[in-house]
Amino acid sequence: MFDFERRWLPNLDELQREMDRYLQHVTQKKPHSVVFSHRSWQPALDIYETEDTVVATVDLSGVAESDIDLVVTRTSLTVRGERRASGGGDQRRYSVLEIPFGPFERTVQLPAPVNPDATTATYRSGFLEITMPKLTAVGPQHVAVQVG
């Protein structure tokens, strides 16, 4: 028969205390060193109608006019572009980082058919306003039947 030495038993209590201390340390709630925004980068927009137009206002603060691409079809509006990161090569340690940057694209369906050729857009104070004239309703057309 084998006779085991039991010198390791006293160390088992110390190992248990160390594991408890480690687990308590790991499970403690610690504040994040940086708080990041949880939303993806899509510009906010408002769309409303008047009697003759559909108007969209897009919040593009910090986006250069040259970085905006606008596509209007009869039934949809697409705004795409890029907000470039602020700052240069200096060393920064953020404590809060919520202003998103990078490329974006946003497509929405319009509430009424519009005339893309007559659309105008103005950009001021970080807001892009797109005015799209509604297509006029064309009534029934009389078509002459020709004898062939």
CORRA-V155728 format. One record per backbone hydrogen bond with DSSP energy under -0.5 kcal/mol. NH is the residue of the N-H (numbers start at 1). CO is the residue of the C=O. Records with the same first field share a line. If there is no record, write none. Layout:
NH = CO / CO
This chain:
4 = 2
9 = 6
12 = 8 / 9
13 = 9
14 = 10
15 = 11
16 = 12
17 = 13
18 = 14
19 = 15
20 = 16
21 = 17
22 = 18
23 = 19
24 = 20
25 = 21
26 = 22
27 = 23
28 = 24
30 = 28
35 = 95
36 = 34
37 = 97
42 = 40
46 = 57
48 = 55
50 = 53
54 = 132
55 = 48
56 = 130
57 = 46
58 = 128
59 = 44
60 = 58 / 126
63 = 60
64 = 62
67 = 64
68 = 65
69 = 80
71 = 78
73 = 76
77 = 108
78 = 71
79 = 106
80 = 69
81 = 104
82 = 67
83 = 102
84 = 82
94 = 92
97 = 35
100 = 98
102 = 83
104 = 81
106 = 79
108 = 77
110 = 75
114 = 74
115 = 133
116 = 114
118 = 115
119 = 116
120 = 131
122 = 129
124 = 127
127 = 124
128 = 58
129 = 122 / 127
130 = 56 / 128
131 = 120 / 129
132 = 54 / 130
133 = 131
134 = 52
135 = 113
139 = 137
143 = 141
144 = 142
146 = 144
